[in-house]
Amino acid sequence: MIKLDDRLSAIAALVRTDRRICDVGTDHGLLPCYLAQCGAKRVIASDVNENPLAAARANVEKYGCSGSVELVLSDGLKSVPPCDDIIIAGMGGELIADIIGGCGFVTADTRFILQPMTKAEHLRRYLYREGFEIMQENGAYSGGKAYTVMLVRYTGVKCGIDDRFAYFGRCTDERYIRKVNAQLEKLARSDPKLLEIIGHQTEV
Ligand SMILES: C[S@@+](CC[C@H](N)C(=O)[O-])C[C@H]1O[C@@H](n2cnc3c(N)ncnc32)[C@H](O)[C@@H]1O
């Protein structure tokens, strides 16, 4: 069985393995192979670049997952057929938002599992503005860094969110909160009102 690090494990834990899955920007392809090992039968591993896709292909062969994992060269979701659970991880929040914006097959049952490396506040604002809801956020800690992993669905209800929710979301993980606090302390040098939200969270 593939041993994933804490970040990828936290992502995998939110995926429904009995659905059609796509890992957008798969790179090494370890997550799709792991999901196949967990019983997933319909997994797409997609990437916009040939080299990562070649690395993913090597792992699909190494782990004997070619019956369950299909490799697709695609910019975001443009060439990906309809899927139920869409993973977009290890990219900036702005790029993740762009990729979601290009998804042509969202239904009430579609789930996005999102793990932004940067600009999580941009991604949260985008999600609520466009009618998505963050159902759950879990912290993860890998390589000395704290991350958040979001489980998201489409509700069609469009609304704004306040700064607190934009920066902390639903993540209650202490290490993630500490990381966001440090980020806010830096940003507050040029935008002092951000000092008010350090260490606090709120619900929408
Ligand atoms: C840092 S890696 C993350 C790999 C993996 N998702 C993870 O979290 O470990 C980012 C990957 O996203 C791919 N990528 C960047 N922009 C993309 C896009 N518009 N559509 C699909 N893949 C993209 C890159 O080629 C790269 O393989």
Ligand as a Chemical Component Dictionary entry (heavy atoms), coordinates in Angstrom:
data_LIG
# 
_chem_comp.id                   LIG 
_chem_comp.type                 NON-POLYMER 
_chem_comp.pdbx_formal_charge   0 
_chem_comp.three_letter_code    LIG 
# 
loop_
_chem_comp_atom.comp_id 
_chem_comp_atom.atom_id 
_chem_comp_atom.alt_atom_id 
_chem_comp_atom.type_symbol 
_chem_comp_atom.charge 
_chem_comp_atom.model_Cartn_x 
_chem_comp_atom.model_Cartn_y 
_chem_comp_atom.model_Cartn_z 
_chem_comp_atom.pdbx_ordinal 
LIG C1  C1  C 0  3.041  21.379 -7.127  1  
LIG S1  S1  S 1  2.295  20.216 -8.178  2  
LIG C2  C2  C 0  1.065  19.500 -7.097  3  
LIG C3  C3  C 0  0.959  18.028 -7.311  4  
LIG C4  C4  C 0  -0.121 17.318 -6.499  5  
LIG N1  N1  N 0  -1.460 17.790 -6.867  6  
LIG C5  C5  C 0  0.097  17.487 -5.016  7  
LIG O1  O1  O 0  -0.680 18.186 -4.370  8  
LIG O2  O2  O -1 1.079  16.909 -4.502  9  
LIG C6  C6  C 0  1.296  21.179 -9.275  10 
LIG C7  C7  C 0  0.912  20.420 -10.538 11 
LIG O3  O3  O 0  -0.152 21.129 -11.162 12 
LIG C8  C8  C 0  0.042  21.113 -12.547 13 
LIG N2  N2  N 0  -0.717 22.229 -13.113 14 
LIG C9  C9  C 0  -0.427 23.550 -13.063 15 
LIG N3  N3  N 0  -1.375 24.274 -13.694 16 
LIG C10 C10 C 0  -2.302 23.379 -14.141 17 
LIG C11 C11 C 0  -3.518 23.493 -14.878 18 
LIG N4  N4  N 0  -3.973 24.683 -15.315 19 
LIG N5  N5  N 0  -4.191 22.368 -15.162 20 
LIG C12 C12 C 0  -3.742 21.148 -14.776 21 
LIG N6  N6  N 0  -2.600 20.975 -14.077 22 
LIG C13 C13 C 0  -1.888 22.082 -13.765 23 
LIG C14 C14 C 0  1.556  21.204 -12.707 24 
LIG O4  O4  O 0  1.968  20.720 -13.974 25 
LIG C15 C15 C 0  2.029  20.327 -11.554 26 
LIG O5  O5  O 0  2.205  18.994 -11.952 27 
# 
loop_
_chem_comp_bond.comp_id 
_chem_comp_bond.atom_id_1 
_chem_comp_bond.atom_id_2 
_chem_comp_bond.value_order 
_chem_comp_bond.pdbx_ordinal 
LIG C1  S1  SING 1  
LIG S1  C2  SING 2  
LIG S1  C6  SING 3  
LIG C2  C3  SING 4  
LIG C3  C4  SING 5  
LIG C4  N1  SING 6  
LIG C4  C5  SING 7  
LIG C5  O1  DOUB 8  
LIG C5  O2  SING 9  
LIG C6  C7  SING 10 
LIG C7  O3  SING 11 
LIG C7  C15 SING 12 
LIG O3  C8  SING 13 
LIG C8  N2  SING 14 
LIG C8  C14 SING 15 
LIG N2  C9  SING 16 
LIG N2  C13 SING 17 
LIG C9  N3  DOUB 18 
LIG N3  C10 SING 19 
LIG C10 C11 SING 20 
LIG C10 C13 DOUB 21 
LIG C11 N4  SING 22 
LIG C11 N5  DOUB 23 
LIG N5  C12 SING 24 
LIG C12 N6  DOUB 25 
LIG N6  C13 SING 26 
LIG C14 O4  SING 27 
LIG C14 C15 SING 28 
LIG C15 O5  SING 29 
# 
